[in-house]
C-alpha cells in the first residue's frame, strides 16, 4: 500500500480569526471539500468531534497531533522533523527543541535510522519528490550550506536527491510546485513551468513508482516567519489547486495521502515565532486505511510507525 507524505512546514491548527490566520481567511474549495465544508482550523476539530482530537468525512480524516512532546519551549523544525521521520521524541532525548537545521545531536538520530532507511532495509522503495537546483549541491559540497532534516534523512538512507535533470524530465517537482521560482529567482529560464493543477497531476503520477513518496513544502514556514498575509494567501490558493489536481488523479483504494507538519507557525501571523498549537494530520483515502493509520496516533512521534504499518499492508 503506497503513501504520499505531503509535508507542510510550519502549519498548525489555529483559531478562527482571519486577521491572523490565513486558513480562516482564504477560501480553499478542495481542502474544505475534504472536511465537509469546514476550514483547516482548531475549531473544526473541537466543534465537530466527540473527543476533541479528530473529525471524519467521506474521503478524509483530520487529526490534531501534539508537536510540543512535553518539552519546554516552542517546537522547532530540526527536532520536529526528526521526530516525524524517526518516531523518537528527539527533543525530549536531547533535552531541548532545536532548529532550523539539525545540529550534531539531531543529525545523529537521522543518520542512525529513519523512515526512509527502514523502508529500504525491508525492500521498499521511497523517494523525496523535491528537485534541488545545481546551486544547492555546490553549496552543500563547499560547506556553505547544511542539509535540513528531511534531505539528510534521505541521503542517509542511500537515496539520491532529485536534480534539475529530474525536474526537466518530469520525474520531480520544485519546492514551489510550479517551478516558476526556478525561472524568476534561480536564473534557470529553460525550466518547464507547470500550472498548480498540473503539479498535482504530476505528483499523483510520480507516487505510482514508490511505496513512499515524500514532498517537502517549506515556503509556508517562510511566510509565517515573515508575517506576510498576502504571501500566505497566495501560497494557500496555489496549494489548494495542487491538491485539486492530486485528488482528481488519486485512487483511494490503492494508497493514502498524509498531510502533516512539524510545528505551528503560519496559522498565527500575529507573531514571527513558532506556535504551541497542535499540527494537523489530514488523511485522505479509503476509510479503513484511515482508521488503521489513525489508531493511537496522538503526536508526531507516531507518524513514522503508522506509515510503516500502512505500507506493509501490501504484503499481508
N, C-alpha and C positions, 0 to 999 in steps of 0.2 A: 504494500500500500504506500503510495507516494505522498510526500508532504511538501508543500510550498510554504516556507518560513519567510514571511514578509515582515521584516524588522523596521519599525519606525522609531528612530532615535528621539528620545525626549518627548514622549506623548503620555500624559496621564489622563485620568478621568477627572475632569474639573467641574466647577459649578456652572449652573445655567445663567451665565451673565455675559451677554455679548460685548460688554465694554472691555472685558479682559480675556474672554475665552473665544477664540475663533471658531471652535467647534459649535458653540452656541449661536454664532453669528452667520456662518456660511451654510447655504443650502447644499447638501450632498445627497442627491437622489439615489445613487447606487448604494452608498453606505447606509443611508436611512431605510432603503428598501430591505436590507438585510435585518434591520432592527424594528420591523413592523412600524415604520414611520418615525421612530424615535431617533434622536441625535446621540452622538457618542459622548455622553455626559454621565457624571456620577448619579444624577437624578434618575437616569434611565435604569440603573441598577437598583437603587434604593426604593424607587416608587413602583417598580414592576416585578420584583422578585419576592419570594417568600422568605429567603434567608439573607437578603441584603447583599448577595455576592454574585448573582448571575441572573441573566434573562435569556429565555429561549424563544426562537422564532422558527418559521418553517424551514429555513435553509441555514440558519446561523445561531450560534450561542455566544453570548457575551459574558465573560467572567471579569471580576476585579481581582488583580493579583497584588500582593504586598511586595513592594520593591525595597522597603527600608530594612527588612530582615532583622529587626531587633537591634540594630546598630545605631548609636547616636550619630546625629548629623544627617545631612541630606544625601540621598543616593547619588552615586557618580557613575560615569559611563564605563570606565575600565572594569570596576568590580561588578557592576550590574550586568554587563555583557558577559563577563567571565562566569557569573552565576547562571545565566541563561544557557551558556554553552558547556559548562562542566557539571551542573547540578549540585554544586557545592556553595555553601554560604561563604564565599571568599571574603567578604567584608568582615564577618564575624571571626573567621580563622586568622586573618592578619590584624584584626583589631580596629579597622577603620575603612571608610569608603574612600575610593581613590579614582581619579580620572583627570583629564580625559583619556590619555594614552596609558597603557599598562606600565607600571614600574617593574622592578626586578621581582618583587614579591608576587604581583598579579601575573606577570608573564610566566612564572614557573608553573602556575596552575594550568594555564592554557597550553603550555608545551608538553605537559605531562599527562595528557589525556583530555579530550574534549569530544563534543558530539560528532564532529567530522572524523576524527581519528577512530572513535569507537565504531562508527558505521563502516569505515574502511577495513578495520580489523575483522569485521564479521561479513565482509564480502559485498557490502552495499556501496552504491555509487552516489556521491554527492558533489555539489559544486556551489561556489559563490557566483551568482549570475552577473555581478557588477564587473564592468570593464574598467581598467585603470590606464590612464594615458602614459605615454612614454616618459614624461617628466616625473611622474610618481616613482617609477622604477629607478630612474637615475638618482633621485633624491634619497631613496632608501639605500642604494648602493654606496652613496657618498657619506651616509650618516647624517645628512641634513634633515632627515625625516625618520620618524619611528612608525612602526606598524601600530595601528589601532587594534583593539582586541579581536575583532572578527577576522580580518585578513591574517593576523598572527595565528589564530586557531587553524585557519585553512592551510597555510603553508606548513604548519607544524604537523599536519596530517599527511603531508606529501602531495597535496593537491595544488596545482599551479593556479595563480591568479589569471584572470582573463585580461586580454590586451586590446589595443586598438585594432589589431587584425581581427580578433574575435568580434568586436563591435561592428566592424565593416562587413564581416561575413554573416551577420545575423545570428551569432552564437552568444551574444551577451547584450546587456543593457547598460546605459550610462546611469550615473547616480541621480541625474535629474529626469530620468525616464526617456526623454525625447532626444537627448544629445545636442540640443540647441546650445547648451552651455559650452560644449566642446568647441563649437564654432566661434561663439562670441567671446569666451574668456580664455580658452586654451590655444587659440590661433591654429585650429585644425579645420580649415574651411571645407575640406573634402569629406568630412564626417557625414554619413547619411543621417538625416533628421526624420524622426517618427512623429506622428501625432500621438497624444496620450492614449487614445483608443488603440492605435497600432502597437504601442508599447505594451499594453495589457494583453493584446493578442499574441505578441511575441513571447511574453512571459509564460503564458499558458502553453505555448508550443515547446518552449525550452524545458519546461518541467518534465515533459514526457521522456526525456533522456536520463532522468535521475530518480533515485529513491528519495533524496532530499535535495531540493533546490532552495537556496537562501538568497535573499536580496536585502541589501542594507540601504535604507533611505535616511541619510544623516542631515539633509537640508532642514528638516523640521526642527532639529535641535539648534541649528544656527539661527533660525527665525525666532525661536524662543529667547535665546540669549540676547538677540538684538531688539527684543520687544517690538517687533515690526508687524503690526496687524495686517497691513496690506500684503506684505510678503507671505505671511501665514495664510491669508485669504487665497492668494494665488496658488500656493502650494496645495491647499486642500481641494480647490477646484480641479487642478491637474490630477491629483491623486484619485479623486472620485471618478474622473474619466478613465484613468488607467484601470481602476477597479471594475468599471463597466465593461471594458474590453476583455479583461481577465474572466469575469463571471460569465460572460456570454459564451466563452470557449472552455469552460471548466466542467468536467464530469464529476458530479458529487459522489458517484459510486466508486470511482477509481482513486480518490485521494482527498486530502483535506488541506485547506488553506488556513494557516495560522498567522494572524496579525497581532503583534505584541510589541512591547518596548522594554527599556531598561530602567527608566525613571521618568517622572513628570517634568515638564518644562513649558512646552508651547501652549498648553491648555490654560496657563495663567500668565498673561503678558503684563501683569502689574509688577512683575519682578524679573530681573535678569537671571536669577538663580534657579536652580532646580527646585522641585517641589516635593513634598512628602505624600502627594496623592498616590493612590493605587494606580497601577497601569492596566490598560485593557488587555484582555486576551480574547480576540474575536475569532471564533472557529467557524469555518464555512465548509459544509459537506453533508454527507449522509448523517441522519440523526443518531444512529447507533455509533458511528465513528466519533461523533462529537461527544456523546455521552461517555464512551470509554475513555476518550482523551481527557475529559474534564474530571474524572474520578480522583478525588483527593488533591486536586490542583488548587492551591491557595496562595502560593507565592512563586516568584520567578525561579526559585531553585528546582521546582518540579517540572519545568518545561522540557529539559533535555530527556529525562526519563520517559515522559509522555510521548515525545517524538519517537524515541527508540521503540517503545511499545507498539505504537501505531504502525511503524514501518515493518516491524517483524510480523505483523498480521498476514502479510502476503505469503509467508512461508508456513502458516498454520493450516 
